[in-house]
Amino acid sequence: MQTKKTALILAGGKSQRFYPLDKCFIALNNKPLIQHAIDRISSVTEEIIVAARDEEQGERIKKIIKNSNKIVFVFDSSEGAGPLAGFLSGLERASFSYSIVIGCDMPFVDPAVAKFLFEIASSAGYDAAIPKWGNGMLEPLHAVYQNAPMLAAIKEGVRKGAGKISDILLQLQNVYFLPVARIRDIDPGLKTFTNINTTEELKKIIA
């Protein structure tokens, strides 16, 4: 039987480089960035969760996206947990064992790459399947996690004062680091990793 899957889209970031704008509302080709992410990942997963900063941001997102009644909204649960708060509240709500976690600013996430990451993670019960570049850099916000071990690691990390996802990954026992070169076989231009952090990056993509 095929494993059902969750997509967790993190929308609660501070968007400091887009300030005063909130980047998940930024439009690309007349569509909000977060809608691009939802549209592309929905073909691979049975559940989509959006982790918003608070209820106010959540309500604003609901107004701009299609079929918002089919999307589960959660809110950053732990004060002081930083970017881990969305991870925590999202994975706690997830209905299925494996979740892909992406940012709301990733309009070109490739469904085939996401499917590949899910297959790797679930095939051997890995705690996570995380893309890894040749220089050692990881893509933790374009990765698949097994919810139970990841949640345990986050809770322990937050208790110890960890504020970064990289701190949490060190606590996972069984991680598959997928060489980015293998992803290039599916997505030759590696557009799947594109995230838009500044107005300059947005202008470049539009151009």
WONORLIN-V925247 format. One record per pair of residues at least 24 apart in sequence whose C-alpha atoms are under 6 Angstrom apart, sorted by the first residue. I is the first residue (numbers start at 0). J is the second residue. D is the distance in whole Angstrom. If there is no record, write none. Layout:
i:j:d
I:J:D
I:J:D
This chain:
i:j:d
4:44:5
4:45:6
4:95:6
4:97:6
4:98:6
5:44:5
5:46:5
5:47:6
5:98:5
6:47:5
6:98:5
6:99:5
7:48:5
7:49:6
7:100:5
8:49:5
8:100:6
8:101:5
8:102:5
8:103:6
9:50:5
9:102:5
9:103:6
10:50:6
10:51:5
10:103:5
11:51:5
11:52:4
16:197:6
17:197:6
23:103:6
32:104:6
32:106:6
33:103:5
34:64:6
35:106:5
36:105:6
36:106:5
40:110:6
48:72:6
50:74:5
50:85:5
50:89:6
80:162:6
90:146:6
96:145:6
96:146:6
97:144:6
97:145:5
97:146:6
98:143:5
98:144:5
99:142:6
99:143:4
100:140:6
100:141:6
100:142:6
101:140:5
101:141:5
104:194:5
104:195:5
105:193:6
105:194:5
107:190:6
107:191:5
108:191:4
109:191:5
125:173:5
125:174:6
126:173:5
126:174:5
127:174:5
128:175:5
128:176:6
129:176:5
129:177:6
130:176:6
130:177:5
130:178:6
130:179:6
131:176:6
131:177:6
131:178:5
131:179:6
132:179:5
